[in-house]
Amino acid sequence: MEFPHEELEKLSLIDFPVKIYLAANSLHEFRELEKKVKDIKPDTVVAYWPLLEKSYWVSPFSYNRELDRLHKDLSTNEEMLEVLLDLELPKFWLRYIVMHTPRVIANALKYHLKLRKPRIKELFRNRDKYNVKLSVTSYPVTSKFFPLNYIAFKIFGFMGLHYSPRSYNHKIIYMCYSSIRRDLLRKTLKDIFRRRSSLRVHYQIGLGLLDYGLLSRTGFIEKLQMFGVLRKFQLLSPERLENDLALVSEYGLEDVTIYGLGGLNEEYVEVIRKYI
């Protein structure tokens, strides 16, 4: 739920158990939103999706002071809490990446030369201290040439955009949005099931989009379309959602995350209910 202040009432449409990722700018704001969720649907499981004021998503491209503030915030947490790290490239990514890539590479080199500990990896190391368990979103890499996938994940890992669940024992949610690219889901599912069964339990699928996220609201998607990118982007219809859920079910994955709740209506609920 990327815009919970607008979307909370959508929970009243749901009559089955769900887990909601609540986007919030602080742990205090999250706890306030959590109370409102429980008032609407008491049996809802709630997880914290931290946003940063300027950086928005938590990533190595985020401002260091904002990551430090997140550490400080989580250090006050006293109850066991799931935290979603939305490891995406920055919201205004072209300008932002050009500005911040030198710092990210410098930080990565310092880490690999054992000169410093990067702030995001410290979230993994401190999760017991913070009473949190971590889930992360990740870009799927679906080349049919395995060496290219391996290299891509190594680059993501070097820069801090991907962390191996074998090393950190966390859950990865691959963003497989059919509204953006139709073949992405099937290719990602095939990739997951090439892995050992002991590793598959760490992977989950993210479906969507049912509603417009930040990039659409800021006009970024429209700017890309002017250059011929994402011209086929459109919100997921209930029929397409059913096709996606059927495919996930065919592969035997039990958990999916659906973005975003703001677009939920009775038609989508009817489709989702079939797969509970």
Order of alpha helices (4+ residues) and beta strands (2+ residues): alpha-beta-alpha-beta-alpha-beta-alpha-alpha-alpha-beta-alpha-alpha-beta-alpha-alpha-beta-alpha-alpha-alpha-beta-alpha
